[in-house]
Amino acid sequence: MLLSLSWLREFTPYEGTAQALGDRLTMLGLELEDLKNPYAALSQITTGYVVSCKQHPDSDHLHLCQVDVGQEALLDIVCGAPNVAQGQKVAVATIGTTMPNGMVIKKSKLRGETSHGMICSERELGLSEDHTGIMVLDSGTTVGQPLPDALNFDQEVLDLSITPNRADCLSVLGLARETAMAFHLPLTIPEVPLTFGNVSTDVSIEIRDPNLCWLYAGRVVHNIKIQASPLKIRQRLQAAGIRAISNIVDVTNYILLELGQPLHAFDLGKLTDQKIIVRLANEGEKFVTLDDQERILKSTDLCICDCEKPVALAGVMGGLNSEITPETKIVFVESAVFNPASIRKTSRRLGLGSESSYRFERGIDQRLTCQALDRACAMMASLGQGVVDAKLNIAEPKPFVPVKIDFSLEHANDLLGISLTEDFAKDVFTGLGCEMSATTNPWQITQPSWRPDLTREADLIEEVGRVYGLDNIPPALPPMHFSWERVVEKQPEFAFWKQLRHWAQGLGLNEAINYSFVGQKDLDLLNLPPEKRIPIKNPLSSDQDVLRTTVTPGLLASLRNNLAQGAFSIRLFELCHVFEEDLDAETKTLECPRLGILLSGLRHEPAWPYEPEDFDYIDLRGIIERLCAYLHIGSPSFVQRETHPYLLPVIDILVGDTCLGTLGRLEPKIADVYLAQKPVWLAELDLAALDNLISLAKLQFKPLAIFPCVRRDITFIGSEDLKVGQILAEIAKLKNPLLEDVTFVSLYQPEGSQDKHLSFRLTFRDPKRTLKDTEVERERDKVVQALLKALPVRI
């Protein structure tokens, strides 16, 4: 919402700076995004006085002017405008001035005469499309002033971010209410006297569905003259980002910005039988909107119609068949209240947003509807020399009924953690426009018509808190009560994910957060089956038209983005949910939690003392092993699988009989699509299975070892198909009480040999005494003999 400071001051006498106002509104929940000067480009344009004007000797359309711009000498300017004349006050661009279109004014010669500047038209100043002549200023304009100052343009405009629940702040009036409350100022609504003519035109109004249109009102303005609006109105609309069109259309936009009530003006002569019917469109009905686009309507679209045809899309946009043209003489002005959900659906479906639909979708002040209509008609009569019909045509099948809310000051203080006084709370509710009952406990607060978001006590407590200042509430840790029973309870998903984030970040992984939406082509690229995908009915784009069935597409998109930014070592993890169709579920969707991990690029920073080595299988396997150790669920085993849609090789991760997920290398041809020149290693774990293992795990505590360990290394030689896991499994079968740990140390394969050498480190320890070398050698020999007997290996 763009708010002009000078416009605001017409409603409340705020005398502070724009920045101070923006800071205070920000603390009230209306965030200041920017301070703008929409007419900064005109700051170099100055006002001048045409001292003399005579015909150019060598041209029948050029004039030689001497212009006073407040400098010591008069400026000689050649002007080709037909309306330039002696004695005028004009807008002048002197030499060196940069025009709004970027053109720089230079000294020039026209038909032999030197020109030291330019007398400007409105189009050259970017104020309108009028280029028929120069812009002639009021005779009382001070010479030598910057043009924006001389014309009192709105040069301080606040760009405020309005949250969806604060529709009342989408107007100057709404923001003036907030300002008046915040700074304890009076609030007044400027009035334009409304006088009626001696005519009475009956426009019949029929509302066929009261649930879609709660109020529809209109007045007729006769003998209207369509012309340009005064400069003040045009510049205010322009400062708010709205293009000026004509006096009638400009007034509807002016009231929309000022009071928050969308209006629409019809050419009454184009309405058949002078009747308005508010109804749903016929399925497939065609309608051309004001932007000259044909729309195919559905039976859910609410329309404003006459006896024969639609003339407007309710709350969204008017129709070309009833637009205001220079020939229009009689105008019917509409002011209505529509069901927000209906307007939102039509606007979204057609991709047709407007300032009106933006406000209707969020809710407007029903009690202000007729007041805004009268103010608009008064302005139209004043600007268009028209006569307002005395008859108010209105239908209100669903009058506004305010909500009455019980409010307890004690409850508010308990919830906010502060001690507010009754006087403060009453001042807040008065400033909000609420009506209050007598000082009973609880108080009964009546909702104002412009605050549809106030429906319960919590809303009122929030209002009191934000006016008090949430930043003024001292921070305090809430009391936390734990019992042993609560300690052993299964932790909620949020706490579990927080624990996993802590682990992953401590391990040096960076968290990726991606949309739950991916593209069908992303899943097709990964060779995933299409059967259980869940498509999005109204996707944000073609790249986000289906719910993800795996965490991989998001991680690969993050990989591509990081590579595009020059990253050389990528370590990512993501906690998320994946989705599959499940017709047996209540929502027809199976939602599963997942942990995804991606490694690609260099293992270490490419600097001394590290060698340039890429991530490989061992890195990813080590991360999984650390996770299992961190969660105390036992050591995982890794079993190679034959096939996978997009990983080659692929390994299943098992803890006991439970499969936690898979890990492997992304197929190179898929990695190429994501710009990866290094191997890409991926793992995806089922967090539900992981959490279940945690709940089954039983922690056991034992004292720290006080006697030293003894280590022995053994190298086994075997064929190429010999696996480390086979050796570890055979050693585990021995269940040697003194063998504390077995660690795989290294792999060596001599050049030209078919054998490979696998080295292991055995750690022996007795918890009650120090082992002797002879005992260690005996236990080592037992391991060797068992391996020589069980496997085709040698020492």
N, C-alpha and C positions, 0 to 999 in steps of 0.2 A: 504494500500500500504506500503510495507516494503522497506525503502530506506537506502542503505548503504552509509555512509558518505564518505568513500574513493572512491566509484564509482561516487558519485556526484562531487567530486573534480576533476575528469577527464573532466568534462564539464565546471566547473566554479571554480575559485581559492578561494573558501571559506575557511578561516583560523580560524573561530570561533569554539566554542564548539557545540556539538550535541544538548545540552539543549537550548542554545541560538537560534540555528536555529529552533528548534521545537517551541519555544515560538513565534518567529517572524512569522513562517508559520501559527501557530494557529490564530494569529491576522489577517492573510490574508484569513482566512476561511478554512484552511487545518489543522484540529485539531490534535495535537500530543496526541496519546493515551498512548504510552509507549516508553521507550528507552530500547533496547534489546542488549544483547551480545550473539549471537547464538553459540559462541564457548567458553562460560564460563566454560563448562565442561572439556575443554582441557587445562585450565590455569595451572594445576598441572603437565601436561606432559612437559618434558624438552628435549632439543636436546642433543645428545651425539655423541661421536666419538669412533668407535670400534678400540681399540689399538691393540688387538690381538684376534684371533679366531682359536681354534683348536678343533679337534674331541673329543667328550666325550668318555672316555675309556670304558664305559659299554653300549654304544648305537651307532647304525649306522646312526642315524638321528639327534641326539642332538649335540650341539656345546657349548664349554666353551668359553665365551667371557669376555674380560676385557674392560670396557667401561668408558670413561672419560665424566662426566656430569658437569664439572666445579667445582667439589668438591676437597678436599685435596687428597683423596684416590680414586683409581679406583674401580669401582663396578664389582664384579664377577656376571655375569648373564648367566644362562643356556637358550639357545635359540634353538627352534626346526625348525626354518624357513630354507628352502633349499637355499635361496639366501643370507643369512647373510655372510659377509666376512670382513676381516681386511681392515681398511682404509675407511669404510663407515661412513657417517653422518646419524644418525637414530633418531627416536622418542622413548624416554625412559620414562617408568612409574616407579618411584622409590618406595621404601617401604612407605606405608601410603597413596599412591595416590588413589583417587576414580575415577574409570573409568566411561565413559559416560553411561555404562549399569548398574552402581551402584556397581560393584565389587570393593573391596578394595585390593590393592596389599600388600601381606605379604611376609615375609621371608619364603622360602620354600626349600625343598631338592628334587632333581630330580636324581634318580639313584645314590644316595650317594653324589652328589655334591650340595653345597649350592648356591641358587640364590637370589640375593639382588635386584630384580626388574624384569622388562619385557621390551623387545624390541618389539614395537607394529606394527601391520599391520593396513591397512586403515580401515578394518572392525571393529577391536577392538577400533579404534578411532572414529567410527561412520561417517567416511568420504565417504565410499563406501562399496560395498559388496565384494570387493577383499580381499581374505584371502589366496592367493597362496603363499605369502611371506611377509616379513616385508616391511614397507614403507622406501624407501631409499631417503634421502634428497639430495639437491644440495650440491656439494662439498664446496661451499662458505658459507654455513650456519654456523653461530656462535654457538659454543658449550656453553651449559649452559643456553641458552635462553628459556623462555616459548615458546612452539611450536607455538601458534597463532601469537606471535610477530615475531618469526623467519621466518614464512611463509607469513607474512604480510596479515593475514586473516582479513576480515571485522568484526571488533569487536564492532563497533558503528552503530546500525541499528535503524532507527526511524520508529515506527509504526504509520502511519498517516491515519486518517479517511478522505476519499475523498467523497465529496457530488456528487450525480448522474450527476449534470450539469457540473462537472469539469473532463470530461473524459481525457482531455489533461494532467492531473496530474497523470495518471496511468502509468507513465514511469519515468525513471531517467531524461530523457531530459526535460519532462514537469516540474518536480520539480526543475530542474536546472534553467529553465527559471524564475520561481518564485523567486528562491534564488538570481539569478543575478539581477533581477529587484529590489528586496527588499534591497539588499546591494550594489547596483550600481557597479556590477562586470561584466566583459566581459563573453560572452558565446561562447564556441567553441564545435563543434561536432567532436569527434575523427574519423579519417578516416583510413580505411584499403585499401591499393592500390588494385584495381581490374584489373587484366590482363586476357586477353582472349586467348584461344587456337585457333588452326587452324581448328576448327570444327564448323559446323552450323547445328543444329537440329531443324527442324520445328515442333512445337507442335501447332496444330490447336486449336483455342479457339472459342467456340460458346456460346453466352449468349442469351437465349431465352426470358427472361423478363428483359428489362433494368431497370425497377422499383425496381427489387430485387437485382440486382448486377450492381453496378455503374462502377466498374473497376475490371478487372482480368488480372494479369500479372504473368509471370513465366520465369525462366531460367533453363537451363539444366547444371548439373555439371557431367563431365565424369570421369571415372577411380577413383572413390572415394574409400577410404579405411575406413571401419567402425571400429572405435576403441574408447577407452575411451578419454574423453576431458582432456585437461590440468587441473591441480589442481586448478588454479586460477578461471577458468570458473566454475568448479564443486562446489567450495566453495561459489562462489557468488550466484549460483542458490540455493544452500542449505540454505544460509543466507536469501534468499527471500522466502523460503518455497517450493521450487520446486526440485523434485528428479532428479538427473542426470541420463541419460540413455545411450547415445552414442554421439559422436562428432556432428553428423548431427542433431539429435533431440535437443541436448543441445543448438546448435547455434540458432535454431528457438525460443527456450524459452529465450535465452539470448537477442536476438533482441527485443522480445516482451516486456521484462522488461526494456530494455535500451531505445527503441524508441517508444514503445507503439503500434507497428504494429504486429498483429498476423500473423504468417507464418505457412505453412505446407509443409512437404517434402514427396513426393511420390516416390516409386520405379518405375522409368519409364518403366522398363521391364515388369511390371504388368499392365500397361495401354494399353488396346487394341487399335491398330492403332495410338497410340501416339496422341490421340485427347482428349480435355477437353470440356465437355458440361455442362453448368450451367443451370439446369432446376428444375422444381418442381417434387417431387416424384409422382409416381403413387399410387393411393389409395390402401392401404394394402400391398405395396411393402415392402419386408423384407431386412434388412441391419444389418450386424454385425459390431459394432464399435470396436475401439482399446481396449476397456475394456472387449472384448470377450462376449458382451451382444447382443443378437438379438433384434433389434428394429423394430416395426411395424410402417411404415411411413404413413402419411396422405398426401393428395394432396396439403396441404399448407406448407409442409416442403421443403425447398430449399436444393438441393443436388449438389455435384460435381460428374460428371459421365464421364466414357469413352464411347465408342460406344456401350457397352453392358450392363453396370451395374453402380450403384452408387459406388463411391470410397471414399466419405467423406460426412458428414453432414455439409453443408456450415457454416463456422464460429463457429461450435460447437465441432466436433471431427472427426478425420479421421477414415478410415475403416481398418479392419484387412486384407482385401484382397489387400491392396497396401502399407502396413507398411514397414518401413525400417528394414532390417534384416542384420546379418553379411555377407550375401551373396550378398547384394546390391552393384552394381557397377556404375549405372547411376541414378542420382537423379533429379527429377523435383521439383523445389522449387516454391511454390505458394505464391503470395502476392496479396490480393484482398480487395475490399471495398463492403460490403453488406448492404442492408437496415436494420437498427437497429431493426425495429419492427418485421421483419421476423425472425431474429435470436432469439429475445426474446421469441416469441411465440413457436418456436420449442424447445428451451432450457427449458422453463417452462413446456410445455406439457410432455416432456420426463423425466423431473426431472434430466436433464443432464447439469450441469453447468461446465464451464471450464474457465481458465484464458483468453482464446480467446473470448469465448462468452460474458464474463463479459465486455470486451472492445468493441466488436462489438455492443453490446446492447446500449452502451452509445455514440457511434460515434467515428471515428478515423480520422486522418489527411490524406486526400486523396492525397495531393501533396507529402507526405512523403513515399507513398507506394512503388514506384520504387526505391527510395533511400535506404529504408530499405532492399529491395530485393537484391540490389547490395552489400550492406554491408554484408548481410548474406552469399551470394555466395562467396565473398572474404574470409570470415572467414572459410567457409567449404573447400575451395580450400587449404587454409593454414593448417588447422587442419587435413584434410583427404587426402592430397597429390593429389588433383583432378585438373581438368582442366575445366574452366568455358566456356560455349558456348557463342559465340559472339552475338547470336541472342536473342533479347528481344521479347518474345511472349506476346502480349498485346492486350486487347480489352477494350475500355473505352466508352461505349455508353452514359454515363451521366457525362461529365467532371464537375469538381468543379467550381462553379461560386460564388465568394465572394459577400457578402452583403455589400452595401454601406449605411452608416448610417449618418444622419445629427446630429451634436452635438453642443449644445449651452452652452458655459461656464457660461453665466448668469443664464440659467435655472438650471444648475448643482448646482451653488452656492445657488440659491433660495431653491432648494429641499433639499440640505444637511445642509443649515443653516450656511455655512462658506464662506470664501473668498479665493478661490484658484486662483493662478496666472496662466497665460498662459504657462509659462515655465514648471511649475509643471505638468500641464495636458499633455503637449507635451511629457515630459519625461515618464509619465505613459503609454501613447499610444505607444511610441517607445519601451518601455520595454515589452509591451504586444505583440509586433510584428505587430502592426497595421500600415497601410499606411495612410498618412494624405495628404489632399489637401493643397493648399496655404492658407494663413491666411485670408480666407474669413469667413464671419459670416452668417450662422452657418458653422462650419468646416465639411468637409466630411471625415469620417473615414471608411477605408476599412477593413473588417473583416479578420483576419489571418485564414489560412486553418485549424489550430489546435484548433480554438475556435468556434465550431458550436453554442455555447450558446449566442454569441454576435450577436443579430439580430435587436436591437432597441436602441433608445437613453437611455432608462432607464437602460439597461445593461451596457452601457458605464459609466453612472453616478455612478452605483454601483461599477464598477471597480476603478474609480477615488476615490470614498469614502473609499473603503477598503484599497487601497494603502496609502491614507492619514492617515488612522487609525480611525476606527469608535469610538475607545476609546478616540481619541483626539478631537472629536466633543463635545463642551460644552453642557451639558443638558439645555434645555429651555422648559418651558411650552408653548404649542401652544395657541394662542388667541382663546377664546371661546365666541361666540356671541349668546345670547338667546333673544327670544322675547316672549311676552305673548302667542302668537299663538302657538309657539313651545312647551311651557310648558304644554298646554292642549292636545297636540298631543298624540296619543297612542304610548306608548314606544315600541321599537323593542324587539324582543325575547331575544336578548343578555342582554339588560338592565333588562328585567323582571326576567330572570334567575339569574342575578347577585344579584338582590334584594332578591330573594328567598334563595340564598346561604347565604347572610348576615343574614337573619332571622334564618335559620336552624342552622348555626354555632353559633349564639348567644344563641340559645336554648340548646346548648350542643350536637348537632348531628354531626356525622362525615360523610364527603362526600365519597361515593363510586363511582368510575369511572370504568365501565366494558365495554367489547366489545359489539358491536351491534349483534354479532354472538353468538348463543347458539346451543345446540345440540337438535336434534329431540327428543332424549330420555328425555331431561330436560322438554320439553313441554308435552311429554306423561306422565311423572311422575305427572305433575300438572293437568292431566285429561283435557287438553285443546283440542278443536277440531282441526283436521288436515286440514280442508278445506281451510282456508285463509292463510296458511303459505307460506312463500317465501323461497324456498331452494337456497343454494349457489351452483353455478355450479362448482367452483374450490375452495372448502373449505380448510382452513389452516389445519384442522384436522377433524376427525369424531365428535369431541366434539363441533365443531363450523360450522355446516353444514346448518344452517337456521337462518334467521333474527328473532329477538325476537318479539313476539306478546304481551308481557307483561314485565314489569320491574322486576318481581319477580325472575326469574332464576338467574339473575346477583346478586341480593341482597342475595339470598340464598347461592350462591357460595362464596360471601364475608363473609357471616356468618360462613360457614364451615372453611374458611381460618383463620378467627379470633379465632374460637374455637380451631383449631389445634395449635395456638400460645399461648393458655392459657388465652385468654380474658374471663372475667367473667361478664362484663356489656357492651352489644353491642347496640349502638344507631347509626343507619345508615340512610342516605338519598341519593337518586340518582336522578339527573335530566337527562332525556334522551328522545330519540324518540323510539317509537315502530312502527312496520310495519305490514301491512296486505295487502293481494292481493286485488286490486280494478281494475277490467277490464275496468272501465269507465274513469280512470285517464290516463293522457298522459304517465306516467311512469309505468302504471299498478300496482302502489303501493300507498297505503294510509299511510302517515307518520304522526303520532300523538305524540305530546309532553306529557310527563308524569312526575309526581313526585311520587317517591316511598319512603316509610318510613318503617324501620324495627326496632323493639325493642325486646330484648331477654336478659335474665339473671337478675342480681341484679339491683334494682333501684338505690342503693347507694353503695359506696365503703364499703366492709365488715369490718368496723372499728367503734369504738365508735365515736359519740353517736347513730349511725344508727342501726336499727334492720335489719336483713337479709330478705328483702322482694323482690319478683320478680316483674318485670313489668307486668301490666295487662291492661285490656280494658280501665280503667280510664286514664292511662298515655297516651295512643295513642289518645283517644278522646280529652283529654286536649290539645294535640299538634295541632289537627285539629281546635279546638275552638280558640286557640291562633293565628293560621294562618289567620283565617277569620277575627279576630279582628285586626290583623296587617295590613291586606289589606282593612279593612273598607267595607266589603261586606255584613255585617249582621251576625246574629247568625245562625249557622247551626243547623239542626235537624237530628236526627239519627233514622232510621227505620230499624228494623230487617227484613232480607229477609230469605226465606225458604231454598234455595239451592245455592250452589256455587261450582265450580270445585275443589277448594282446601282449602277454608276457612270454618271453623265451630267453633263458630257461625260467621255469616257475617252480616254486617250492611251497609246500603246505607247512604251516606252523602248527605244531601239536603240543599240547600240554596234557599228558596222560592220553585219554581217548577223545579229548575235546579239540576240535580244529578251531584255532583262533583266527585264521585268515591265510593269506598268501603273500609271498614276496617274490620278486623277480626283476628281470631287465625288460624294459619296454622294447618291443620289436623296432629295429633301426628304421624301417620304412615309415613307421608311425612317428618315431622321434623326429624324423626329417621334417614332417609337416609342422612340428612345433619349434623348428629352427635349432634343434639340439644337435650339436656336433660331437658331444661327449656321450658316453653311455648314461642312460636314465634308469635309476633303480627305484622301484616302487614297492610299497607294502600297504595292505589294507587289512585292518583288524576289526573283528566283530566285537564291539564294546559290550553288547549284552552277554556274550559268552565270557568275555573277560571279567565282567562284573560278577557273573555267577561263580566263577572260579575263586574270586576274592571272598565271596560269602561262604564258600565251602572250606577255605583255607583255615588252618588252625596254627596260630603262632606259638612257638615254643622257645623259651629262653634258656640259655646255658651259659655258664661262666666263661669268661675269656681264658684262652689257653695260657698256662704259665710255664710250660716246658717247651723247649725249642723243637722245631721241626727239622727233618732231614730230607733233602731232595736228591733224587737220582734221575738222570736222563737215559732214555732208551730210544734207539732208532730201529724201526722195523722196515724191512725191505720186502716189497711185494710187487705184483703186476700192476698195470695201469688201472685196472678196474677195482683195485683195493680202495676202500673208503675209510675215512677217519671214523665215521660213526660205527663201523663194524668193530674196530679195535676198542673204542670206548665202551661199546655194549658188552663185549666179552670181559673187559676188566671189571665192569659193574657187576657181572654175574658172580665174581669171586667173593663179593661182600667182605672184603678184608677189613677187619676192625681197625687196623693201624694205618690203612691207606686213606688219608684225609682228602686228597684231591688229585685229579689227573688233568693236565693241560696240554693241548696240542701246541707244539712249539714252532715247527717249520716243516716245509716240504722241499725236497731236492730231487731233481731228476737229471742224471748225468746225460750229456749230449750224446745222442746216438743210441742210448739205452732204452729198453722197454720197461725197465723197473723204475719204481719211485721210492724214495726214502722218506718215511714219516717219522718225525722225532716227537717224543712226548716227555713231559716232566712229571714225575710221580712225587707226591709230597706225603711223607710218613710222620705220624706223631702219636704219642701215647699220652693221654690226658693226666696220667698219674705219676709218670717218671720220665727220665731222659733215656732215649733209645741208644743202644750200642750199635756200632758199625756192623758187627756180625749179624745182629738181628735185622737190620735194614737190608743187608745183602741177601739174607735168607728170604725175606718177604719179596724183594725184587725178583729173585730167581723164581719164586712161585708164579709171579705174574708172567714172566718170560715163558716158562714151561706151559702154562695154560694157553698162551697165545700161539705158541708153536704147534700145540696140539689141535687147537680149534680152527686156525686159519692157515692158508698157504703163505706163510711169511717166514722170514729168517732174520737173524740179528745181524 
